[in-house]
Amino acid sequence: MHRFIFADGGYRFANQCGQGVGIRTEGDMMDERKQMGRDVKDVIIPIAPLESEMDARYFELRDFIVTRIKETRLRFVIQANEDMIGLYWNIGNDILQRQKSEI
């Protein structure tokens, strides 16, 4: 089930095939319960709070974590590229040395 949010604050739910299964407003959902899905006894599946309900510290932490992930990915890619260049250079050097010894 996918949730699509419209500018008027309404949600439209669609299943995997894209078939709509209903339109509800944000107020309807929040008044009923802070969960999505069908009611199952003793089971609650919470939904994330609205951005307007979240503390600014959450966004600061999220941005900090996203920045760290991006920086680490970049360092990893750079290191992997350096290692691959070194590997190819060594392979080329080994081939060159063998060719020289055969002559």
N, C-alpha and C positions, 0 to 999 in steps of 0.2 A: 504494500500500500504506500503510495507516495502522497505527500502533502504539498499543494501548490498554494502560495499566498498571493492574494490579489490586493490591489492598491486600497480598496475599501475596507481592508482588514478581514475579509472573508477567506475561508479556506475551501479548497476543492480537493476532495480525495479521489484518487484514481488507483485502480489496481494495476498489476504488471502489464496488462494488455492495453492500458490507457483508457479503459472504460470508466467514466465518472460514476461515483457512487454517492454523491451528495455535496451540497454546498452549505457551509455553516459559517456563522460569524464568529469572530474571536470571543465576543461576549458570551455566546451560546456555549462554547466549549468550556470557558473558564468558570461559568456559573455552575455547570454540571459537575465538573471534576477536573483535577489537574493531571489527567492521564489520557492516553489515547487507546484505541482498540476497543474490543468488546469487553463487557463486564464479565469477569471470572471471579468466583468467590475466593477471597483471601489472596488475590493476586493484584498488585498495582504496578503498572508500567508507567513511570513518571515521564512527563515531557519537560523539555528545557523551559526555563522561565523566559518571558519576553525580554528583549534587550533593554527596554525602559525600566524593567524591574531589577536589572543587574547592577551591582556596584562597579564603579569606575575602576577599582583595583583589579577586577576580573579582566578587563580589557587590557590593562597594563601588563598583567601576567601573561595573557594570551599572546600579546605582541612580543614580549620578551622571549617566550618559548618559540614562537614562529621564527624570530630572528636567529636564535641559537640553532634551530634545525637547519635553516638556510645556510648559515655560515659553516656548519659542520658538513653539510652536503657538498658545498663548494670546496672545502679543504680536502674532502675525500676524493672528489673528482680530480683535483689538481695533483694529489699524491698518486692516484692511480695512473694518470697520464704520465707523470714523471717515471714511474716504475715501468710502464709499458715502453716508453722511449728507451730507457736503460736496457730493458730486455732485448728489444730489437737491435740496439747498437751492439750488444754482446753477441747476439746470433750472427749479425753481419760480420763482426770481428772474427768469430770462430770460423765462419765460412772462408773469409779472406786468408786466415792463417793456414787452413787446410789446403787452399788453392796454392799458396806460396810453397808449402812443403811438397806438393805433388810436382812442381815444375823442376 
